[in-house]
């Protein structure tokens, strides 16, 4: 048989690709049935007035993709495609429509995750990033320590102690790529079958994560001081997820008395913990930042969670937590859980200097 292939010599598309694309289209449409014998590369080349190498390249591409098969001493035959799923390309313009729909047209961003990137010290960050790559340090491209780079964790520890009043050792700090990773890790360290009390309303993503892990989440109402202790005791929870310095989304700042009551609740029974989410608590319109609840803890019952997404940039991947010292034995034995913390040595090389640098 002959193939009537309309070739366009001035289209910019290689001739072999035009032959390949036309033949594949005919096979997929069913115009070339399974078992149909195709003309040889020599015959097709003579018919189309092209070089034989052109038709050979087209057939080789069809062979490699499985549209045709070569039978020794007989020639080329169409393969059977019956029952196979046909992959349909999106019509032109669909991707442009999706891209346009994602374009931002607003003038003012009221999202709580937005920051003023016009104030970001790009020159400082660029200089630090360049300095970390001056030497051919191969370790930057290798997987980092399970809990995160030691220098970064030391910088985080120093920063938390001076800026937030957090008391912990470097070995208690874990750096991970995102809040989701750290909450799942905490779930593993604390053990399953836990009842977690959460403020109502609360940070929805944290609620979704605990719920997806199979935890029983007990919503606890708030008053002007934060989570109500009476309802917390009635909830049967052994873990309380709280945001004492700047509750989201209500913006409540928990007073000292309520913080002491929460610590008292945690101390009443072995195995109780407070998870303190200190998201964006470094910033206040007036006065100094409220010290973290963890700094008041003397029994190792507070697990502190923080991030640089507000102080550096929303795209910053570093989330960290300070583990309560009572969990250190479990943390030390969780090497398998920590092996995929998601932050490489290379991405961790700049933040230690940046965090400890006065701006």
Order of alpha helices (4+ residues) and beta strands (2+ residues): alpha-beta-alpha-alpha-beta-beta-alpha-alpha-alpha-beta-alpha-beta-alpha-beta-beta-alpha-beta-alpha-beta-beta-beta-alpha-alpha-alpha
